[in-house]
Amino acid sequence: MKNSILNLGKALNRKEQQQISGGFGRGTCPQYSAQQCTSCGGFSLSNGCCLGTAETHCCLTGTCE
């Protein structure tokens, strides 16, 4: 079971990680309404940040690389 959980998804490269965490600096993050965030598969935080995968943010921004 542990191995199947560890093998979910793919490892993100540095650029993808920065996009998800908001790039450089603390306190920056992509902010969307809770409805927008969850409709793209993200997890909305109380401060407006939307946590998710690269695919989540592709859905939110409409720009995919």
Buried (B, 14 or more C-beta within 10 A) or exposed (E): EEEEEEEEEEEEEEEBEEBBBBEEEEEEBBBBEBEBBBEBBBEBEEEEBBBBBBEBBBBBEEEEE
